[in-house]
Amino acid sequence: MLQVVYLERQAEQPLRDILTGDKVGVILGARQVGKTTLVERVLVGQPVVFLNFDVEVDKARFRAAAALSPGDGLRSLGNPTVLVIDEAQRLPDTSRIIKGWHDTRLPTKFLLLGSSSLDLLDQAAESLTGRNRKLVLPPLLFSETLGAQVWAAAAPDHLCQHFAPQLRAFLMQRMSFGSYPEIVTSNQPTQLLRELSSDYLWKDVLQAGLVKSPDLIKRLLLLLAHQAGSEVSVNELATQLQMARPTVDRYLDLLEQTFVIFRLPSFSTNPRKEIAKSQKIFFWDTGIRNALLNAFSTDEFRPDIGALWENWVITEVAKRNALLGAPADLFFWRTRAQSEVDLVVKQASGLRAFEIKWSPRRVSGRAFREAYGVQVESIGPGNPFVADIFAA
């Protein structure tokens, strides 16, 4: 029998915190990112009922329970300690019904899982205001992907010093194939990525009826894959796609709300000298970006290595930020005189700035240092544990 490898997630403790509190848990993340597996792991051995609203029978079962009083409804579902509803956005009344059950103070805990924030967050905001705690589950962090590597059971500093060749090779695999759990543990990552990067990943967008043709989404994503790490002009995208700008904006919103891409805005306190309204767009998973381009090479000399490394690093930081509940705001910075910083992290404790370079290069950062009194740090492939900047 094939043994399924579970990779320990940093999201386990935040989920336990939600379950010990008095709020409804809302867990969001892309399809196949491991939401259900995470919940099963944390709740192992407990009387839990799972309903999946991609399955009509489960939706009918929930509707039947909702027609009863809260106590009778939950009894009809087996009086679970925790009721988990996967793809909860599929039924518009889910949050309203759960609110009614939650407010009766019955002992059941509720977890709503969704691969799209399109409807679920709207529902939760309307019906569960003040009653929910959210957890965004991104693809695996680099430190989490190492869980299946027997040589990697050591602290990051030790690995960087004593296992540099293995770490570098594994880093190239993660940059090329990404960090979805099934991809990380698979012997056929290319085939799985091609399946995942087909209509399945943006199924929520298509099912919502907001996009009439998958071809439009694919063409837009292909352009974004080519431009990852570069400033993106929505007007240029609209021209290349022969679409209206509002339509492109709407598609970008949909792809962001379904956790395929995210936007990095420009940082500015001086619009006269700094670019204030520009944005870069990155993929939550570089494997998806590479699948769109059919570019799975693990060669360090691949022509897009610089852009790929930048996307990977910024995504690692964004993933860790999401798991922490977004305590930081993330930006890039550029002046009108073309001085640049790849990543600016703004926290309550102040600013940190980073240049992201694959090849060793001296980082000046003089313009940013003079403007903000902050030394620009360098991120290179010698230490891929970039998410640890939040622990510094």
C-alpha positions as CSV (number, residue, x, y, z in Angstrom):
1,M,0.0,0.0,0.0
2,L,1.3,3.5,-0.9
3,Q,2.1,5.4,2.2
4,V,0.9,9.0,2.2
5,V,3.5,11.4,3.5
6,Y,2.2,14.1,5.8
7,L,4.4,17.2,6.0
8,E,4.0,19.1,9.3
9,R,2.5,22.6,8.8
10,Q,3.1,25.8,10.7
11,A,-0.7,26.3,10.5
12,E,-1.4,23.5,12.9
13,Q,-1.0,25.7,16.0
14,P,-3.2,28.6,14.6
15,L,-5.9,26.0,13.8
16,R,-5.7,24.6,17.3
17,D,-6.0,28.1,18.7
18,I,-9.2,28.6,16.6
19,L,-10.6,25.3,17.9
20,T,-10.0,26.2,21.5
21,G,-11.7,29.6,21.1
22,D,-15.3,30.5,20.8
23,K,-15.3,31.6,17.1
24,V,-16.3,29.9,13.9
25,G,-13.1,29.0,12.0
26,V,-12.8,30.1,8.3
27,I,-9.9,28.5,6.5
28,L,-9.1,29.8,3.1
29,G,-6.6,28.7,0.5
30,A,-6.3,27.4,-3.1
31,R,-7.5,24.0,-4.1
32,Q,-5.2,21.2,-3.3
33,V,-3.2,23.3,-0.8
34,G,-3.9,20.9,2.0
35,K,-6.8,22.5,4.0
36,T,-8.7,19.2,4.5
37,T,-5.6,17.3,5.3
38,L,-4.5,19.9,7.9
39,V,-7.9,19.7,9.6
40,E,-7.9,15.9,9.6
41,R,-4.4,15.9,11.1
42,V,-5.3,18.3,13.9
43,L,-8.7,16.6,14.7
44,V,-7.5,13.0,14.5
45,G,-9.3,10.8,16.9
46,Q,-12.1,13.3,17.6
47,P,-15.8,12.8,16.6
48,V,-15.8,15.0,13.5
49,V,-18.3,15.2,10.6
50,F,-17.0,16.4,7.2
51,L,-19.3,17.7,4.6
52,N,-18.1,18.7,1.1
53,F,-20.3,21.1,-0.8
54,D,-18.8,20.0,-4.1
55,V,-20.9,16.9,-3.4
56,E,-24.7,17.3,-3.9
57,V,-25.5,14.6,-1.3
58,D,-23.6,16.5,1.4
59,K,-25.4,19.8,0.5
60,A,-28.8,18.0,0.7
61,R,-27.8,16.6,4.1
62,F,-26.9,20.0,5.4
63,R,-30.1,21.6,4.0
64,A,-32.2,18.9,5.7
65,A,-30.4,19.6,9.0
66,A,-30.9,23.3,8.6
67,A,-34.6,22.9,8.3
68,L,-34.7,21.6,11.9
69,S,-34.1,23.3,15.2
70,P,-30.3,23.8,15.8
71,G,-30.2,21.0,18.4
72,D,-32.2,18.6,16.2
73,G,-30.2,19.6,13.1
74,L,-26.8,18.8,14.7
75,R,-28.2,15.6,16.1
76,S,-29.2,14.6,12.6
77,L,-25.6,15.1,11.7
78,G,-24.4,12.9,14.5
79,N,-23.7,15.6,17.2
80,P,-20.1,16.0,16.1
81,T,-17.5,17.7,18.3
82,V,-16.5,19.6,15.2
83,L,-18.5,20.1,12.0
84,V,-16.2,20.8,9.0
85,I,-17.7,22.1,5.8
86,D,-15.4,22.0,2.8
87,E,-16.0,24.2,-0.2
88,A,-18.5,26.1,1.9
89,Q,-18.8,28.9,-0.6
90,R,-20.9,26.5,-2.8
91,L,-24.0,27.1,-0.7
92,P,-24.9,30.8,-0.3
93,D,-26.8,30.3,3.0
94,T,-24.0,28.4,4.8
95,S,-22.7,31.3,6.9
96,R,-26.2,32.4,7.9
97,I,-27.2,28.8,9.0
98,I,-23.9,28.3,10.9
99,K,-24.4,31.7,12.7
100,G,-27.8,30.5,14.0
101,W,-26.3,27.2,15.2
102,H,-23.3,29.0,16.7
103,D,-25.4,31.5,18.6
104,T,-27.3,28.7,20.4
105,R,-24.1,27.9,22.3
106,L,-24.3,24.2,21.5
107,P,-21.0,22.4,22.1
108,T,-20.2,21.8,18.4
109,K,-17.3,23.8,16.9
110,F,-17.6,24.9,13.2
111,L,-14.9,25.1,10.5
112,L,-15.7,26.5,7.1
113,L,-13.2,25.7,4.4
114,G,-13.1,27.5,1.1
115,S,-10.9,27.5,-2.0
116,S,-12.3,30.9,-2.9
117,S,-12.8,34.0,-0.9
118,L,-15.2,35.2,-3.7
119,D,-18.4,34.3,-1.8
120,L,-17.3,32.8,1.5
121,L,-15.7,36.0,2.9
122,D,-18.7,38.0,1.8
123,Q,-21.0,35.5,3.5
124,A,-18.8,35.5,6.7
125,A,-18.6,39.3,6.8
126,E,-22.4,39.6,6.5
127,S,-23.5,36.7,8.8
128,L,-20.5,36.0,11.1
129,T,-19.3,39.5,11.9
130,G,-17.4,39.3,15.2
131,R,-18.0,35.5,15.3
132,N,-15.2,34.2,13.0
133,R,-11.5,33.8,12.9
134,K,-9.8,33.4,9.6
135,L,-6.7,31.3,8.7
136,V,-5.2,31.6,5.2
137,L,-3.4,28.4,4.2
138,P,-0.8,29.0,1.4
139,P,1.3,26.3,-0.3
140,L,4.0,24.8,1.8
141,L,6.8,27.0,3.1
142,F,10.3,25.9,2.1
143,S,11.0,24.7,5.7
144,E,7.9,22.6,5.5
145,T,8.8,21.0,2.2
146,L,12.0,19.7,3.8
147,G,10.0,17.5,6.1
148,A,10.3,14.5,3.8
149,Q,14.0,14.9,3.3
150,V,16.0,12.6,5.6
151,W,19.1,14.7,5.4
152,A,17.3,17.9,6.4
153,A,16.5,17.2,10.1
154,A,18.6,20.1,11.4
155,A,18.5,23.8,12.0
156,P,18.6,26.1,9.0
157,D,22.1,27.4,9.8
158,H,23.4,23.9,10.1
159,L,21.8,22.9,6.7
160,C,23.2,26.0,5.0
161,Q,26.7,25.3,6.3
162,H,26.9,21.5,6.0
163,F,24.4,20.5,3.4
164,A,24.7,23.4,0.9
165,P,24.8,21.2,-2.3
166,Q,21.7,19.2,-1.3
167,L,19.9,22.4,-0.2
168,R,20.7,24.1,-3.5
169,A,19.4,21.2,-5.6
170,F,16.2,20.9,-3.5
171,L,15.7,24.7,-3.8
172,M,15.8,24.4,-7.6
173,Q,13.2,21.6,-7.5
174,R,10.9,23.8,-5.3
175,M,11.4,26.8,-7.6
176,S,10.7,24.7,-10.7
177,F,7.8,22.5,-9.4
178,G,6.5,24.6,-6.5
179,S,5.2,23.7,-3.1
180,Y,1.8,22.2,-3.3
181,P,1.8,19.2,-0.9
182,E,1.1,16.5,-3.5
183,I,3.7,18.0,-5.8
184,V,6.4,18.0,-3.2
185,T,5.9,14.3,-2.4
186,S,5.2,13.1,-5.9
187,N,7.5,11.3,-8.3
188,Q,5.6,12.8,-11.2
189,P,5.4,16.5,-10.4
190,T,5.3,17.7,-14.0
191,Q,2.2,15.7,-14.8
192,L,0.4,16.7,-11.6
193,L,1.3,20.4,-12.2
194,R,-0.1,20.3,-15.7
195,E,-3.4,18.9,-14.3
196,L,-3.5,21.4,-11.5
197,S,-2.8,24.3,-13.8
198,S,-5.6,23.4,-16.1
199,D,-9.2,24.5,-15.5
200,Y,-9.1,22.8,-12.0
201,L,-7.2,25.6,-10.3
202,W,-9.6,28.3,-11.3
203,K,-12.7,26.2,-11.2
204,D,-14.2,28.6,-8.7
205,V,-13.9,31.5,-11.2
206,L,-15.5,29.5,-14.0
207,Q,-18.3,28.0,-11.8
208,A,-19.2,31.5,-10.5
209,G,-20.1,32.3,-14.1
210,L,-18.0,35.5,-13.9
211,V,-15.8,34.3,-16.8
212,K,-17.4,32.9,-19.9
213,S,-14.4,31.4,-21.4
214,P,-11.4,29.6,-19.7
215,D,-9.3,30.7,-22.7
216,L,-9.4,34.4,-21.6
217,I,-8.1,33.5,-18.1
218,K,-5.4,31.3,-19.6
219,R,-4.2,34.0,-22.0
220,L,-4.1,36.5,-19.1
221,L,-2.2,34.1,-16.8
222,L,0.3,33.4,-19.6
223,L,1.0,37.1,-19.9
224,L,1.4,37.4,-16.1
225,A,3.7,34.4,-16.0
226,H,6.0,36.1,-18.5
227,Q,6.0,39.3,-16.6
228,A,6.3,37.9,-13.0
229,G,8.7,40.2,-11.2
230,S,8.1,43.1,-13.5
231,E,5.8,46.1,-13.1
232,V,2.5,45.3,-14.7
233,S,0.4,47.7,-16.7
234,V,-3.3,46.8,-16.7
235,N,-3.7,49.1,-19.8
236,E,-1.0,47.1,-21.7
237,L,-2.6,43.8,-20.6
238,A,-5.9,45.0,-21.9
239,T,-4.4,46.0,-25.2
240,Q,-2.6,42.7,-25.7
241,L,-5.7,40.7,-24.8
242,Q,-8.0,43.0,-26.8
243,M,-10.2,43.3,-23.7
244,A,-11.6,46.3,-21.9
245,R,-9.5,47.5,-18.9
246,P,-12.4,47.0,-16.4
247,T,-12.7,43.4,-17.6
248,V,-9.0,42.8,-17.0
249,D,-9.2,44.4,-13.6
250,R,-12.1,42.1,-12.7
251,Y,-10.2,39.0,-13.9
252,L,-7.2,40.0,-11.8
253,D,-9.4,40.4,-8.8
254,L,-10.9,37.0,-9.4
255,L,-7.5,35.3,-9.7
256,E,-6.4,37.0,-6.5
257,Q,-9.5,36.0,-4.6
258,T,-9.0,32.4,-5.7
259,F,-5.3,32.4,-4.5
260,V,-3.7,32.0,-7.9
261,I,-1.9,35.4,-7.8
262,F,-1.2,38.3,-5.5
263,R,-0.3,41.9,-6.1
264,L,2.7,43.8,-4.7
265,P,2.0,47.5,-4.6
266,S,4.7,50.2,-4.7
267,F,5.9,51.9,-1.5
268,S,5.9,55.6,-1.5
269,T,5.9,58.6,0.9
270,N,7.1,61.0,-1.7
271,P,5.0,60.8,-4.9
272,R,7.1,63.5,-6.6
273,K,10.2,61.3,-6.5
274,E,8.8,57.8,-6.1
275,I,6.5,55.6,-8.2
276,A,3.3,55.6,-6.1
277,K,0.6,53.8,-8.2
278,S,2.4,50.9,-9.9
279,Q,2.1,47.2,-9.0
280,K,3.8,43.9,-9.6
281,I,2.0,40.6,-9.8
282,F,3.3,37.3,-8.5
283,F,2.1,33.7,-8.4
284,W,1.4,32.1,-5.0
285,D,3.2,29.0,-6.4
286,T,6.1,29.1,-8.9
287,G,5.2,25.6,-10.1
288,I,1.9,27.0,-11.4
289,R,3.7,29.8,-13.1
290,N,6.2,27.4,-14.7
291,A,3.4,25.0,-15.8
292,L,1.8,27.9,-17.7
293,L,5.1,28.5,-19.5
294,N,5.9,24.8,-19.8
295,A,9.3,25.6,-18.2
296,F,10.2,23.0,-15.6
297,S,14.0,23.1,-16.0
298,T,16.0,22.7,-12.7
299,D,19.1,24.2,-14.3
300,E,20.5,27.2,-12.4
301,F,21.3,28.8,-15.8
302,R,17.7,28.8,-17.1
303,P,17.2,32.2,-18.7
304,D,14.4,33.3,-16.3
305,I,16.3,32.4,-13.1
306,G,16.3,36.0,-11.8
307,A,12.6,36.5,-12.2
308,L,11.8,33.0,-10.9
309,W,14.0,33.6,-7.8
310,E,12.3,36.9,-7.1
311,N,8.8,35.4,-7.4
312,W,9.9,32.5,-5.2
313,V,11.4,34.7,-2.5
314,I,8.6,37.2,-2.3
315,T,6.0,34.4,-2.2
316,E,7.9,32.7,0.7
317,V,7.7,36.0,2.6
318,A,4.0,36.4,1.6
319,K,3.1,32.9,2.7
320,R,4.7,33.3,6.1
321,N,3.0,36.7,6.5
322,A,-0.4,35.1,5.7
323,L,0.2,32.3,8.3
324,L,0.9,35.0,10.9
325,G,-2.3,36.8,10.1
326,A,-0.7,39.5,7.9
327,P,1.1,41.6,10.5
328,A,3.2,43.2,7.7
329,D,2.5,45.1,4.6
330,L,4.6,44.1,1.6
331,F,5.8,46.5,-1.2
332,F,8.4,47.1,-3.8
333,W,10.1,50.5,-4.2
334,R,11.2,52.5,-7.2
335,T,12.1,56.1,-7.8
336,R,11.5,58.1,-10.9
337,A,15.3,58.1,-11.2
338,Q,15.1,54.3,-11.5
339,S,16.6,53.4,-8.0
340,E,14.9,50.2,-6.9
341,V,14.3,47.9,-4.0
342,D,12.7,44.5,-4.6
343,L,10.9,44.0,-1.3
344,V,9.9,46.4,1.5
345,V,8.4,44.9,4.6
346,K,6.5,47.4,6.8
347,Q,5.8,46.2,10.3
348,A,4.8,47.9,13.5
349,S,8.5,47.7,14.5
350,G,9.5,49.6,11.3
351,L,10.8,49.0,7.8
352,R,13.1,46.4,6.3
353,A,14.2,46.4,2.7
354,F,15.6,43.7,0.6
355,E,17.3,43.2,-2.8
356,I,16.7,39.8,-4.3
357,K,19.5,38.5,-6.5
358,W,20.3,35.0,-7.7
359,S,23.9,35.9,-8.6
360,P,26.2,37.3,-5.9
361,R,26.2,41.1,-6.3
362,R,27.1,44.0,-3.9
363,V,23.9,45.7,-2.8
364,S,24.1,49.4,-2.6
365,G,20.6,50.5,-1.5
366,R,22.0,54.0,-1.1
367,A,18.9,55.8,-2.4
368,F,16.6,53.9,0.0
369,R,18.9,54.3,2.9
370,E,19.1,58.1,2.3
371,A,15.4,58.3,2.0
372,Y,14.4,56.2,4.9
373,G,17.4,55.5,7.1
374,V,17.1,51.8,6.5
375,Q,20.0,49.5,5.2
376,V,19.0,47.4,2.3
377,E,19.7,43.7,2.9
378,S,20.5,41.1,0.3
379,I,18.7,37.8,-0.3
380,G,20.5,35.2,-2.3
381,P,20.1,31.4,-2.8
382,G,22.8,30.6,-0.2
383,N,20.1,30.8,2.5
384,P,16.6,29.9,1.2
385,F,15.0,30.2,4.6
386,V,13.8,33.7,3.7
387,A,10.5,33.4,5.6
388,D,12.6,33.6,8.8
389,I,12.9,37.4,8.4
390,F,9.7,37.6,10.5
391,A,11.6,35.9,13.4
392,A,14.5,38.5,13.3
